[in-house]
Amino acid sequence: METITLSRIHEDMIELKKEIGQIREMLEEDLEISDYLRQDIEISRKRPRHELISHADVKKEFGC
């Protein structure tokens, strides 16, 4: 079994702080949706409900 030291915990915490900072930057970015994605959204919104597959059916198909 590996011995955990305060030094190792400190290093892990520093690494976590860096990762949280990176995640925060990503979340604060002002992203825009591409025209291609906008078209896909429009197409999917126009699709009739009876053509869609239910969540339960997908779970059955994949054995979940």
Secondary structure, DSSP 4 states (H G I P E B T S, - for coil): -PPP-HHHHHHHHHHHHHHHHHHHHHHHS-----HHHHHHHHHHHHS-GGGSPPHHHHHHHTT-
